[in-house]
Amino acid sequence: MTVRQATTTLWRPTGPKELELVRESGWRAWPPRLLEQPIFYPVLNEDYAIRIARDWNVKHDGAGFVTRFEVESEFLARYPVQRAGGRTLLELWVPAEELDEFNAHIVGEIELVHEFTAAP
C-alpha cells in the first residue's frame, strides 16, 4: 500500500513568457529566476492570484494567467507565510537558488486555471 504525502495547493500568477517555459517543462516545473528575481513567490489563495494576473500581468505583459499546483506540505513548512499587505495577501518566498528543490516537491502537474487579456 502506498502512503500518499499530504500536499498544499498553491497558486501562481504569471505572464506569457513564464507560462511558456512551464509548458515546455511538461507542466512539471517553474523556470529559473531571472537575475532581478531573487525569489519565487507562489501565493496561498486563488483570489489573490487572480488579482495579480488580471491587474498586474495584463498591464505589463498584455496577458495574465493563474496556475494551480500541489506541493508536499512537509517540504513547504520551511517557508514561513509572508503577508504582502492585506489579511488574505499571503505568499511563500522561495529563494531563487532553492527553486530546483522546490520543483522536485511538486506533486502532479501545474494546471492553468484562469486567463486574462487586455481589452481590444
C-alpha positions as CSV (number, residue, x, y, z in Angstrom):
1,M,0.0,0.0,0.0
2,T,1.3,3.4,-1.0
3,V,1.1,6.2,1.6
4,R,0.2,9.4,-0.1
5,Q,2.1,12.5,1.1
6,A,0.0,15.5,2.3
7,T,0.0,18.3,-0.2
8,T,-0.8,22.0,-0.1
9,T,-2.5,23.8,-3.0
10,L,-0.6,26.9,-4.2
11,W,-1.4,29.4,-6.9
12,R,0.9,31.3,-9.2
13,P,0.0,34.4,-11.2
14,T,2.2,34.6,-14.3
15,G,2.8,36.2,-17.6
16,P,3.0,34.7,-21.1
17,K,6.8,34.1,-21.1
18,E,7.0,32.2,-17.8
19,L,3.9,30.2,-18.7
20,E,5.5,29.1,-22.0
21,L,8.5,27.9,-20.0
22,V,6.3,25.9,-17.7
23,R,4.5,24.4,-20.8
24,E,7.9,23.4,-22.2
25,S,8.7,21.6,-18.9
26,G,5.7,19.4,-19.5
27,W,3.8,21.3,-16.8
28,R,6.1,19.9,-14.1
29,A,8.4,22.8,-13.1
30,W,8.9,26.5,-12.7
31,P,11.8,28.1,-14.7
32,P,14.9,29.5,-13.1
33,R,14.5,33.1,-11.8
34,L,16.0,36.0,-13.8
35,L,18.9,37.9,-12.2
36,E,16.5,40.6,-11.0
37,Q,14.2,38.0,-9.4
38,P,15.8,36.8,-6.1
39,I,12.7,34.9,-5.0
40,F,9.9,32.8,-6.5
41,Y,6.6,33.6,-4.8
42,P,3.6,31.3,-5.1
43,V,0.5,32.6,-3.3
44,L,-1.8,30.8,-0.9
45,N,-5.2,31.7,-2.4
46,E,-6.9,31.9,-5.8
47,D,-8.4,35.4,-5.4
48,Y,-5.0,37.0,-4.7
49,A,-3.5,35.2,-7.7
50,I,-6.4,36.4,-9.9
51,R,-5.9,40.0,-8.8
52,I,-2.2,39.9,-9.7
53,A,-2.7,38.2,-13.0
54,R,-5.5,40.4,-14.1
55,D,-4.3,43.7,-12.7
56,W,-0.5,43.5,-13.0
57,N,0.4,40.9,-15.6
58,V,-2.2,42.1,-18.1
59,K,-1.0,45.7,-17.7
60,H,2.7,44.7,-18.1
61,D,2.6,41.7,-20.4
62,G,-0.7,42.0,-22.3
63,A,-1.9,38.8,-20.7
64,G,-2.1,37.2,-17.3
65,F,-2.5,33.6,-16.2
66,V,-3.3,31.8,-13.0
67,T,-1.9,28.4,-12.3
68,R,-2.6,25.9,-9.5
69,F,-0.3,23.2,-8.3
70,E,0.3,20.9,-5.3
71,V,3.5,20.8,-3.3
72,E,4.4,18.4,-0.4
73,S,3.2,20.1,2.8
74,E,6.1,18.8,4.8
75,F,8.6,20.4,2.4
76,L,6.7,23.8,2.4
77,A,7.0,24.0,6.2
78,R,10.5,25.5,5.7
79,Y,9.0,28.7,4.2
80,P,7.1,31.0,6.6
81,V,4.0,32.6,5.2
82,Q,4.6,36.2,4.2
83,R,1.8,38.8,4.3
84,A,2.0,41.1,1.3
85,G,-0.4,43.7,2.6
86,G,-3.9,42.8,3.4
87,R,-5.1,39.8,5.5
88,T,-5.5,37.5,2.6
89,L,-2.5,38.6,0.5
90,L,-0.3,35.6,1.5
91,E,2.8,34.3,-0.2
92,L,5.6,32.0,0.2
93,W,9.1,33.3,-0.6
94,V,11.3,30.7,-2.1
95,P,14.9,31.8,-2.7
96,A,15.9,31.5,-6.4
97,E,18.7,29.1,-5.5
98,E,16.2,26.7,-4.0
99,L,13.8,26.6,-6.9
100,D,15.1,23.3,-8.3
101,E,14.5,21.6,-5.0
102,F,11.1,23.3,-4.7
103,N,10.2,21.9,-8.2
104,A,11.2,18.4,-7.1
105,H,8.5,18.5,-4.4
106,I,5.6,19.5,-6.8
107,V,3.1,16.7,-6.9
108,G,1.4,16.2,-10.3
109,E,1.2,18.8,-13.0
110,I,0.9,22.6,-12.8
111,E,-2.6,23.5,-14.1
112,L,-3.6,26.6,-16.0
113,V,-6.9,27.7,-14.4
114,H,-7.5,31.3,-15.5
115,E,-6.5,33.5,-18.4
116,F,-6.9,37.3,-18.8
117,T,-6.0,39.5,-21.7
118,A,-6.1,43.2,-22.4
119,A,-9.4,44.5,-23.9
120,P,-9.1,45.2,-27.7
